[in-house]
Amino acid sequence: MTLPTRQKDGVKFGKELREKEFMFEKGYLNLNHGSFGTYPRPIQTVLRSFQDATEARPDHFIRYKYPAYLNASRAAVAELIKAPLNTVTFVPNATLGVNTVLRNFQYEEGDHILYFATIYKGCHSTVEYISETTLAQTARVEYTYPVEDEWLVDAFKKKVEEVKSAGGRVKVAIFDTVVSMPGVRMPFERLLEACKELGVMSLLDAAHGIGHLDLDVSQLDPDFMTTNCHKWLHVPRGCAVLYVPLRNQHLIRSTLPTSWGFKNLSSVPNTVNPKGAFGGAIDSEYIGNFEFVGTIDSAPYLCVPSAIEWRKALGGEKVITEYCTKLAQDAGQLIAKALGTEVLDNETKTMSQCCMTMVRLPIEFETARKAGEKVELGEAKVGPTMNIWLQKVMVDKYNTFLQTMFYGGAWWARFSGQVYLELEDFESAVPALKDLCEKANKGEWTEVLEMKW
């Protein structure tokens, strides 16, 4: 069972902490932290203080105060992930970070972008777009979980060699730390090592990374990495880190959108006394390029130091991640047992070493297929249509939300472990899950075809 961890001031993780520090509507149970994250009241106060300062004296704050606060945030996050300060910048989210990297490359005939079957949909769309508009081609590692880490790394190496044997080369490989859906851990450390062995650039999509796993960039040494602070680090949305080591910064010439810091090919780099968008001193022109990309609410970037300090008051990164991982594992086992199903994991249990868990729902596909036939719904549409219904009914009727997916011939639900949750919260959701699955097996899910939201 999960240990009843407490804050330094004695407040217990779970319901006590949720009611004291978080802003959920009374009665709403947030079991899906992994999608959008959330942050506590003390960080809301910090966020609004920066927003108020911006509105009080817009030019004064944005031009002269903001860059200093931004550098303080960069320093805080760089220390947390053990990265040199001059390698860390902020972007609004990990998808934009992935886009920034992939859209800056110059692709030549034979260049391939390699990705895995479980790539995040937004990143997959990016890869598809780039393959349509440039010379880049794609290579995909095919599989259906569960698979062992050894198998996945070997499949990656074989795919790289397959591309090479056909006369091409893998220019860059993109892979996750923790997959979004299904929510399982990838052997990203070994994949990074394999990239080095094979001479492939690595783009680590750590959307589920900082605040979730121990990210030691000095040891991992990816060629590029992006990680969301607003998912697991309790930072307001949207805020993500883009890490690019010095050896690769010359490849990232433009922000997205291209903005103030862009230098054309005829420009002479200013390495002696580089200046930011508003004339202030900066570490390098690369850092200055990301200082001011356009007018957005950048206040979330400035909340990172406060979020890290708040987490220290809870016991620090190790205490938090161990609690959330154990809670997710315990919750998965509890729910699976109650439903008479199983957790998605491999034999070595490496896939479940994260703060999310996947539980199969007891919904029979053949029953669903026949129900779909009655309303002239093709078999291929049964899975996604059922998902829409499951999610909408869960939030409307049961006052929570489940990230569900049809995968490997079955429906699965993803649950997130978090400091404001305890095992009893997951146990309390079991009756609703059973009721929902019974309704699904009776064919009530076909009502989604008539839903108007």
C-alpha positions in Angstrom: 0.0 0.0 0.0 1.1 3.6 -0.6 2.7 5.3 2.4 0.8 8.2 3.9 3.4 10.8 3.0 3.1 14.2 4.6 4.3 17.7 3.9 6.8 19.4 6.2 3.9 21.1 7.9 2.2 17.8 8.6 -0.5 17.9 5.9 -1.0 14.4 4.4 -0.7 13.7 0.7 -4.1 13.0 -0.8 -7.4 14.5 0.3 -5.9 16.7 3.0 -3.4 18.3 0.5 -6.1 18.5 -2.2 -8.5 20.5 0.0 -5.8 22.7 1.5 -3.7 23.6 -1.6 -5.6 22.8 -4.8 -8.5 24.5 -6.6 -10.7 21.7 -7.8 -14.5 22.2 -7.8 -16.1 20.5 -4.8 -16.9 16.9 -5.6 -14.7 16.8 -8.8 -12.1 14.0 -8.7 -9.2 14.6 -11.1 -7.8 11.2 -12.0 -6.3 12.4 -15.3 -3.5 14.7 -14.2 -1.3 13.5 -17.0 -3.2 15.3 -19.7 -3.1 18.9 -18.6 -1.7 19.0 -15.1 -2.7 21.5 -12.5 -1.0 23.7 -9.9 -1.7 24.7 -6.3 -3.1 28.0 -4.9 0.4 29.3 -3.8 1.5 29.1 -7.4 -1.7 30.8 -8.6 -0.8 33.7 -6.4 2.7 33.9 -8.0 1.2 33.7 -11.5 -1.2 36.5 -10.9 1.4 38.7 -9.3 3.4 38.5 -12.5 0.3 39.1 -14.6 -0.6 42.1 -12.5 2.9 43.5 -12.7 2.7 43.2 -16.5 -0.6 45.1 -16.6 0.6 47.8 -14.2 3.5 48.9 -16.3 3.4 46.8 -19.6 6.5 48.2 -21.3 8.5 48.5 -18.2 7.9 44.9 -17.1 8.1 43.2 -20.5 11.2 45.0 -21.7 13.2 45.4 -18.6 11.9 43.2 -15.7 10.8 40.1 -17.6 14.2 39.1 -19.0 15.7 38.9 -15.5 12.9 36.8 -14.2 13.1 34.6 -17.2 16.8 34.0 -16.6 16.1 33.1 -13.0 13.5 30.5 -14.2 16.0 29.1 -16.7 18.6 28.8 -13.9 16.1 27.0 -11.6 15.1 24.5 -14.2 18.6 24.0 -15.5 19.7 23.1 -12.0 16.8 20.6 -11.6 17.6 18.7 -14.8 21.4 19.1 -14.4 21.8 21.0 -17.6 24.2 23.9 -18.4 22.3 27.2 -18.2 23.1 28.1 -21.8 21.3 25.1 -23.1 17.9 25.7 -21.6 15.1 27.9 -23.0 11.3 27.9 -22.7 8.5 27.2 -25.2 4.8 27.0 -24.5 4.5 23.2 -24.8 6.4 20.1 -25.8 4.6 19.8 -29.1 6.0 23.2 -30.1 9.4 22.1 -28.8 9.3 19.0 -31.1 8.2 21.2 -34.0 10.9 23.7 -33.4 13.6 21.0 -33.7 12.2 19.1 -36.6 11.3 22.2 -38.7 14.8 23.6 -38.3 16.5 20.7 -40.0 17.7 20.8 -43.6 16.6 17.5 -45.1 18.5 15.9 -48.0 17.5 13.0 -50.3 17.5 9.8 -48.3 17.1 11.4 -44.8 14.6 9.7 -42.6 12.8 10.7 -39.4 12.3 7.6 -37.3 9.5 7.4 -34.8 7.7 4.7 -32.8 4.2 3.3 -33.2 3.1 5.0 -29.9 4.2 8.5 -30.8 2.0 11.4 -29.5 -0.6 12.2 -32.2 0.5 15.9 -32.5 4.1 14.9 -33.0 3.1 12.2 -35.5 1.2 14.9 -37.5 4.3 17.0 -37.5 6.4 14.2 -38.9 3.7 13.6 -41.6 3.6 17.2 -42.5 7.4 17.5 -42.8 7.5 14.4 -45.0 5.0 16.0 -47.3 6.7 19.3 -47.6 10.4 18.4 -47.5 12.7 15.7 -48.8 12.4 13.9 -45.5 11.1 10.3 -45.4 9.7 8.4 -42.4 10.5 5.1 -40.7 8.3 3.6 -38.1 9.0 1.0 -35.4 5.9 -1.2 -35.3 4.6 -3.0 -32.2 1.7 -3.3 -29.8 2.3 -3.2 -26.1 3.2 -5.1 -24.0 6.8 -5.6 -25.2 10.0 -6.0 -23.3 12.6 -3.2 -23.3 15.2 -5.4 -24.9 12.9 -6.2 -27.8 12.0 -2.5 -28.3 15.6 -1.4 -28.4 16.5 -4.2 -30.7 13.6 -3.3 -33.0 14.8 0.3 -33.1 18.3 -0.8 -34.1 17.0 -3.1 -36.8 14.8 -0.4 -38.3 17.9 2.0 -38.5 19.8 -0.8 -40.3 16.8 -1.4 -42.6 16.8 2.2 -43.7 20.6 2.1 -44.2 20.4 -1.1 -46.2 17.9 0.5 -48.5 20.3 3.4 -49.2 18.9 5.9 -46.8 19.9 7.2 -43.3 18.0 8.0 -40.2 18.7 11.7 -39.5 16.8 11.9 -36.3 14.8 9.5 -34.1 12.0 10.8 -31.9 10.8 8.9 -28.8 9.2 9.4 -25.5 10.2 9.1 -21.9 6.7 8.1 -20.9 4.2 7.5 -23.7 1.1 9.6 -23.6 -1.3 6.8 -24.6 -1.0 4.1 -23.5 0.6 5.7 -20.4 3.7 3.5 -20.1 7.4 4.1 -19.6 9.8 3.7 -22.6 13.4 2.5 -22.2 14.6 6.0 -23.3 17.9 5.8 -21.6 18.9 2.7 -23.7 17.4 4.3 -26.8 19.6 7.3 -26.3 22.6 5.1 -26.0 21.6 3.2 -29.2 21.3 6.5 -31.1 24.9 7.4 -30.1 26.1 3.9 -31.2 24.3 4.2 -34.6 25.2 7.9 -35.3 21.5 9.0 -35.2 20.5 12.3 -33.7 18.0 11.9 -30.8 14.9 14.0 -30.0 13.6 13.1 -26.6 10.0 13.9 -26.2 9.8 14.2 -22.4 6.4 15.7 -22.3 5.9 13.4 -19.3 9.4 14.0 -17.9 10.3 16.8 -15.5 8.5 16.3 -12.2 7.7 12.8 -13.2 11.1 11.1 -13.7 14.6 11.8 -12.7 15.9 13.7 -15.8 19.7 14.0 -15.5 20.6 15.6 -18.8 24.3 15.5 -18.0 24.1 11.7 -18.0 21.4 11.2 -20.6 23.0 13.6 -23.1 20.2 13.7 -25.7 20.8 15.8 -28.9 17.5 17.6 -28.2 14.9 17.3 -25.5 11.6 19.0 -24.7 9.7 18.6 -21.5 6.4 20.1 -20.1 6.6 21.9 -16.8 2.8 22.3 -16.7 2.1 18.5 -16.6 4.0 17.2 -13.5 6.0 20.1 -12.1 2.9 22.0 -10.9 3.6 25.0 -13.1 0.7 26.9 -14.8 0.0 26.1 -18.5 1.7 26.4 -20.9 5.3 26.0 -20.0 7.9 23.6 -21.4 11.7 23.4 -21.5 13.6 23.1 -24.8 17.1 21.7 -24.2 19.6 21.9 -26.9 23.3 21.3 -26.1 25.9 23.7 -27.5 27.0 21.2 -30.1 23.6 21.4 -31.8 22.5 25.0 -31.2 23.7 26.1 -34.7 21.0 23.8 -36.1 18.2 25.6 -34.4 18.3 28.9 -36.3 14.6 29.9 -35.9 12.0 29.9 -33.2 8.4 29.1 -34.0 7.2 31.5 -35.1 10.3 33.0 -36.6 10.7 36.3 -34.6 13.1 39.0 -33.4 16.1 36.8 -32.8 16.4 35.3 -36.2 19.7 35.9 -38.1 19.9 35.3 -41.8 22.9 33.5 -43.3 24.8 36.7 -44.1 24.6 37.8 -40.5 27.8 37.9 -38.4 27.3 36.2 -35.0 27.9 38.5 -32.0 29.8 36.3 -29.6 31.5 39.1 -27.7 28.5 41.1 -26.3 25.3 39.5 -27.5 22.0 41.4 -26.9 18.5 40.3 -26.3 15.3 41.4 -28.1 15.1 44.6 -26.0 18.8 45.3 -25.8 19.7 43.6 -22.6 22.8 41.3 -22.1 22.2 37.6 -22.8 24.3 34.5 -22.6 24.4 33.9 -26.3 22.5 34.8 -29.5 20.9 31.3 -29.3 19.4 32.1 -25.9 18.4 35.6 -27.1 16.5 34.0 -30.0 14.0 32.5 -27.6 13.8 35.4 -25.1 11.0 37.1 -26.9 9.2 35.2 -29.7 5.9 37.1 -29.7 3.3 38.5 -27.4 1.8 35.7 -25.3 1.2 35.4 -21.5 4.7 34.3 -20.5 3.9 34.5 -16.8 3.9 30.7 -16.5 7.6 30.6 -17.4 8.3 32.8 -14.4 6.6 30.5 -11.9 9.1 27.7 -12.3 11.3 28.7 -9.3 8.3 29.0 -7.0 6.9 25.6 -8.1 10.2 24.0 -7.4 10.3 25.5 -4.0 6.7 24.5 -3.3 7.7 20.9 -4.2 10.6 21.1 -1.9 8.2 21.9 1.0 6.4 18.6 0.1 9.6 16.7 0.6 11.4 17.2 -2.7 11.4 15.5 -6.1 12.3 12.0 -4.9 9.5 11.9 -2.3 7.0 13.2 -4.8 7.9 10.9 -7.7 8.1 7.8 -5.5 4.7 8.6 -4.0 3.0 9.2 -7.4 4.6 6.1 -9.0 3.7 3.8 -6.1 0.2 5.3 -6.0 -0.3 4.7 -9.7 0.9 1.1 -9.4 -1.3 0.4 -6.4 -4.3 2.0 -8.0 -3.9 0.1 -11.2 -3.8 -3.2 -9.3 -6.8 -2.3 -7.2 -9.0 -1.2 -10.1 -8.0 -4.1 -12.3 -8.8 -6.6 -9.5 -12.1 -4.9 -8.9 -13.0 -5.0 -12.6 -11.7 -8.5 -13.1 -9.2 -7.4 -15.8 -5.5 -6.5 -15.8 -2.9 -3.7 -15.9 -0.9 -3.1 -19.1 2.6 -4.2 -18.3 5.4 -6.4 -19.5 6.9 -9.4 -17.6 9.8 -7.3 -16.3 7.4 -4.6 -15.0 9.4 -1.8 -16.6 6.5 -0.3 -18.4 4.7 0.6 -15.1 7.7 2.4 -13.6 6.0 5.8 -14.0 3.2 7.9 -12.5 0.5 6.5 -14.8 -1.1 3.2 -15.2 -3.3 1.5 -17.8 -6.2 -0.7 -16.8 -8.3 -2.8 -19.3 -12.0 -2.1 -19.1 -14.3 -5.1 -19.1 -16.1 -4.2 -22.3 -16.5 -7.0 -24.9 -15.5 -6.0 -28.4 -17.8 -8.5 -30.1 -20.8 -7.2 -28.2 -19.8 -3.7 -29.1 -19.3 -4.6 -32.7 -22.9 -6.1 -33.0 -24.3 -3.0 -31.3 -22.5 -0.9 -33.8 -23.9 -2.9 -36.7 -27.5 -2.1 -35.5 -26.8 1.6 -36.0 -24.9 1.1 -39.2 -21.5 1.8 -37.7 -18.6 0.1 -39.3 -16.2 -2.1 -37.2 -13.3 0.4 -37.6 -15.4 3.2 -36.0 -16.5 1.2 -32.9 -13.3 1.8 -30.9 -13.1 5.6 -31.3 -16.9 6.1 -31.0 -16.9 4.2 -27.8 -14.1 6.3 -26.5 -16.0 9.5 -27.1 -18.9 8.1 -25.2 -16.9 6.8 -22.2 -15.1 10.1 -21.7 -18.2 12.3 -22.0 -20.4 10.1 -19.7 -17.6 9.8 -17.1 -17.3 13.6 -16.8 -21.0 14.4 -17.1 -22.5 11.7 -14.8 -19.6 10.6 -12.5 -17.8 14.0 -12.0 -14.4 12.8 -13.1 -12.6 12.2 -16.4 -10.8 9.1 -17.8 -8.4 9.2 -20.7 -9.5 6.1 -22.6 -8.3 4.4 -25.8 -9.1 1.4 -27.9 -5.8 -0.5 -28.2 -4.9 -4.1 -29.0 -8.5 -5.1 -29.4 -9.6 -3.8 -26.0 -10.6 -0.6 -24.3 -8.1 0.8 -21.7 -8.3 3.6 -19.1 -5.3 5.7 -18.0 -5.0 6.7 -14.3 -2.5 9.2 -12.9 -0.9 9.2 -9.5 -0.5 12.6 -7.9 0.1 14.2 -4.5 -3.5 15.3 -4.1 -4.8 11.8 -4.6 -4.7 8.7 -2.3 -5.7 5.1 -2.9 -9.2 5.6 -1.5 -9.9 8.1 -4.3 -9.3 5.4 -6.9 -11.3 2.9 -4.9 -14.2 5.3 -4.8 -14.3 5.4 -8.6 -14.7 1.7 -9.0 -18.6 1.6 -8.7 -18.8 4.3 -11.4 -16.4 2.3 -13.6 -18.4 -0.9 -13.2 -21.6 0.9 -14.0 -20.1 2.6 -17.0 -18.8 -0.7 -18.4 -22.2 -2.4 -17.8 -23.9 0.4 -19.8 -21.3 0.0 -22.6 -21.9 -3.7 -22.8 -25.7 -3.1 -23.0 -25.1 -0.9 -26.1 -25.9 2.5 -24.5 -22.7 3.9 -26.0 -24.4 4.1 -29.4 -26.2 7.1 -28.0 -23.1 9.1 -28.7 -24.1 9.2 -32.3 -27.0 11.5 -31.3 -25.1 13.6 -28.7 -24.9 17.4 -29.2 -22.5 19.2 -26.9 
